[in-house]
Amino acid sequence: MQKYEKMDFQHNLKMLRSAKGMSQCELAKVIHTTLKTISHWETGYSEPSIQQLIMLADIFDVTLDDLVGRE
């Protein structure tokens, strides 16, 4: 398992999405939200719900702690 730096959620989301070769638009479709929402998450303008965090962790095969940068 890859260890992620202790960073904030938006950095980890962008890194994981890019590593998987997904665009913001593709990720938005997978989790049934908008491109604008993904953009807002990656810039720190807003944050996902717990249900959305769980979906993201499942998509990227990481723990919630890794996703949000918690040790």
Secondary structure, DSSP 8 states (H G I E B T S, - for coil): -----S--HHHHHHHHHHHTT--HHHHHHHTT--HHHHHHHHHTS----HHHHHHHHHHHT--HHHHHT--
